[in-house]
Amino acid sequence: MKRMFIAGFLTFLLDQLSKQYVVEWLDLKTLGVMEVFPPYLTFHMAYNYGINFGLFSGSDSRWLLIALALVISAWVAWWVRSEGDKKWMQISGGILIGGALGNVIDRVVYGAVLDFLNMSCCGFENPYSFNVADIAIFIGAFGLVIFSGNKKTR
């Protein structure tokens, strides 16, 4: 469980520090858009009141989404613990939980998730922004799928 806690804490810290730096210190909340490495990387401020891609953003679901993220995080922690001493599953679970808790803090403090990363490439212009927590949730979930159930993933 120590691995899961460390991975979760580091993920949470990276997410919150990246948001603090880009949104507050670089003042993206005022600027709105900042070209970093066009067209591949742009900082584009977005307040996500819903879930991925802004789904359900029209409804007042802030507290429901916070509760759901906390329940899922607790369930993932329980699941990873019940699987035994699987190093990569613990790390994956921690990464997912750290990302989920990073977005929970945003919802509590700002009322929405702070998204700012926008990446486009090869003639495709991505209209969506995301953040480090979103990446962590995806990587953590993928890791849990890959490393769960296999006794050789220690």
N, C-alpha and C positions, 0 to 999 in steps of 0.2 A: 504493500500500500504506500510505502514511502516513495517509490518511483512515480506512482500516480499523483501523489501530492506535489512532488517537485515539478513534474511535467505540467501539471495544472497551474501551479503558482507562476512558473516562468512564462507560460502562455498568456495567462491573465495579465502579468506585468508588462510583457511585450505589447499586448493589445492596448492597454491603458496608456502606456508611455507613447506609443505611436499616435494615438488619438490626441493626447495632450500636446505633443510636439507639432503635429500638422494642423490640427484644428485651432488650438489656442496660440502657441508660440509663433507659427507661421501665419496666423490669423486667416486661415482658410474660411472660417465662418463668415468673415466680412468680404473677402475676395471672391469667394464662390468657386473659382476655377484657377488652377495654377498648372501651367505646362511644365512637366519635369523632364520627360524624354519623349517628346511627341513623335509619332502618334501612339507609341507603345505604352507610355505611362503618363497619366494626367491625374492631378488631384482635383476631384470634383466633389464639392460638399453636397451631401444629401442626408436628410433626416428620414430614416425609415421607421414609419409608425406601424408597419405590418411585419410580415415575414419575408422570406426571400423574394426578390424582385418586386417588393412593395405590395405583395398580395395581402389582402385584408386591411390595407392601410386606411380605408374609408370608414372603418368601424372603430369604436373606442375599445380596443382590446388590449391596451397596455398591461393591465394587471393580470389579465388572463394569460398573456404571453410570458409574463414574469413567472407566474405560478407554474405554467407548463415547462418552462426552461429549468426551474428548480426541481420539479418532479422528475423530469428526464435525467437531469444531472445526478440526482440521488439514485435513480434506478441504474444508471450506468455504473456508478461507484459500487453499488451492491452486486451487480452482475460481474464486474471485473474482480471484485473480492472473492466471489463464489467460484471463479474459474481457477483460483490458486495462484501460484507464483509464476505467472507468465509475463516476462519482462516487457515484451512489445505490446501486449494487450494492456498492461498497466500504463505504459507510456501513452498509447493511443487514447485510452480512456481519460487520462489526465489532460491531454491536449484538447479533447472534445469538451470536457467539463470547464477547463480554463477559458475556452472561447465562449461557451454558453454563459458563464458568469460575467465575462467582460461585457457582453451585450445586455445582460440583466442590469449591470451597474449603469449603463447608458440609459436604459429605460427608466430606472429609478431617478437618476439625476436630471436627465434632459427630457424625459418623456418619449424619447425615440432613440433608435440606434444610430450612432454617428458613422456614416459611411463616407469614404473619401477616395478610395482607390478606384481608378478607372483605367482599363487597359483595352487597347484596340490594336489590330494588326491586319496586315495583308488585305486592305480594302474593306474590312469589316469594322464598322464603328459601333462599339458597345455602348448602349444607352444607360447601363446600370453601373452603380458604384457599390463597393463592398469594403470590408475592413479586414484587419488581421484576425479578428475573432471568427469571421465567416470562413476564412481560409482554414483556420484551426479546427473548426467544427467539421468541415468537409474531410480534412486529413485524418482527424480522429475517428470519424465514422468509418472511413475507408479502412483504416488500420484495424478497427474492431472487427470488421467483416473478414479481413485477411487473416488476422491472428487468433480469432476465437475458434474454439472447437478443435484446434490442432494441438496436440500435446507436445509437439516438437518446437513450439514457438517461445521457448524459454530464452 
